[in-house]
Amino acid sequence: MNPHLLPVEVPDPGALPHVQRLCDLTAPYERGPEADALFAAAMAESNAWHAERSPFFRSLLADEPAAPAPSIGRDVRTPLVHANFFKRHEVLSIPREEVHLHLTSSGTTGQKSQMFFDEWTIRAAQRMVARIFDHYGWITPDQPVNYLLYSYEPAPSLRLGTSFTDNYLCDFAPAKDTTHALRHTGSGHEFDARGCIEALQRYADEGLPVRILGFPAFLHFTLERMRSLGVPPVRLPAGSLVVLGGGWKGHTDRQISKDTFYAQVSEQLGIPSERIRDTFGSVEHCVPYVECERHRLHIPVWSRAAVRDTATLAPLPYGERGYLHLVSPYITSVPAQSVLMGDLASLHPGEECGCAQPTEWFTVHGRAGISRNRSCAVAAAELLKGM
């Protein structure tokens, strides 16, 4: 069994029994009245946990409750904490000596979210990722692969959440060889487009499946560079997989549609569309949202989502655009169980997708307030300016 699928225990089983049961659910897209009731009970425990340990969150609970969102649960208290709050404040619900991991959300400049994880929180989030990868058949311990990572090459003191995540995703198939697109230079990171092209050509010849992970903008610019240099398409071996994350922030003027981008990946690398998946997540909310084969971001059983009006914060009906509100009781280290994201999104019922996953799904339409809300992708995109 993959080590990330092994059991993990909440910090206090007596105080968090429903959180434990919810996070122990193995089917990532289970839905129904029993799952909804378990989620509500787990959220009540999570709120009580943070209220007891965080004066900040205790004061939020004392305020008038936010308008309930049916997609989350009408009886579920969800005091709203904007993701930007964590860029200016360090708020913990555990003693600092219990911090197991400290990650940030952006590059070397700009605002950074400082997020702190106890062992339960980070392992619970990793187990969610592992269960989704297992659900799609992407855990292949007997099949070595070559990795092309469109993320930051590890370096001393690097705490970026994206770098941590992409390197962690390499645990699901043994690595024959790994290439990082953002190479550490000793004083920073530099995008190595030529190195990526050479790696793709080399991996195509070796015959092992290739896994491409990380920022989609860098993969797009690699494909552009291949075309401008007259480099012919390569055909990566069967079983190759593309799992992207981080968005196009910082290069929205050059962003192309998802259908066009995926078609280019298929044409130039030989990877079929159903093996190309985008993801959504953040250091403030580590629950993984992974596209299905129809490229919809379904909500896993361990979380719920709503979309809220940008002016009133009232929950919006299906299909309307507003702030994305993500909720999960898994986190015990920081009161981030109910986060209002800076992303504009729309929520849709599961049956509108047509895939095997029955849960609701959302579409991200962009970000609000990007001038003051930098992210890993924004910082990384600056490395492309010299191209």
Secondary structure, 3 states (H helix, E strand, C coil): CCHHHCCCCCCCCCCCHHHHHHHHCCCCCCCCHHHHHHHHHHHHHHHHHHHHHCHHHHHHHHCCCCCCCCCCCCCCCCCCEEHHHHHCCCCCCCCHHHCCEEEECCCCCCCCCEEEECHHHHHHHHHHHHHHHHHCCCCCCCCCEEEEEEEECCCCCCCEHHHHHHHHHHHHCCEEEEEEEEEECCCCEEECHHHHHHHHHHHHHHCCCEEEEECHHHHHHHHHHHHHCCCCCCCCCCCCEEEECCCCCCCHHHCCCHHHHHHHHHHHHCCCHHHEEEEEEECCEEEEEEECCCCCEECCCCCEEEEECCCCCCECCCCCEEEEEEECCCCCCCCCCEEEEEEEEEEECHHHCCCCCCCCEEEEEEECCHHHCCCHHHHHHHHHCCC
